[in-house]
Amino acid sequence: MDTLTQIRLVWKPLVFLACLAPFALVVGDTFGITGSLGANPIEAIIDRFGNWSLRFLLITLAVTPLRRLTGRHWMQGFRRMLGLFAFFYVLMHFLTWLILDQGLLWPAILEDVAERPFIAIGVLALLLLTALALTSTDGMRRRLGRRWQSLHNMAYVAAILGVWHYWWQVKQDIAEPLFHAAILAVLLGLRVRGQLRR
């Protein structure tokens, strides 16, 4: 079995299942099968989905630098899947807040956005990731041509907004958003260096 076939038949399904594991764990904890969501289950679900969306987005952005540093070109084959999982988790993060936390009560939602601007930043990041997800297919890449790469470079903007959203959300302990910001800074630095070299 050659490397590409092994990746398609073995590693991609395994990575897919691994990426789905955080969602399965949230479902399991919701029903008390794998654990507990604590005293505020809705907030716990929102936080978990939000954290995983940012992690997957940073992992997705790390694929290309890692490929260049290691010369392992097969890594690129996982980037689309990882990016779509980043979108999936940020969508679950948003829908949990919209439906379970706010109950689709639009006056309360608009008031929440007005009082907490970090929500507006999060919605903007979601809109960017939605555009990237909708144009992630090979067909859309062919249709958009050179514009496709320019559009998908907006993943960095979405990551910046995601870190900013997280940073504004926390009230005291900024250690975790700071950690994500440091990783993003490194990835942006590698991106700039790669552009300058080219």
Summary of the structure (lengths in Angstrom):
residues: 198
radius of gyration: 18.1
end to end distance: 35.1
largest distance: 57.9
contacts: 556
relative contact order: 0.10
helix: 85%
strand: 0%
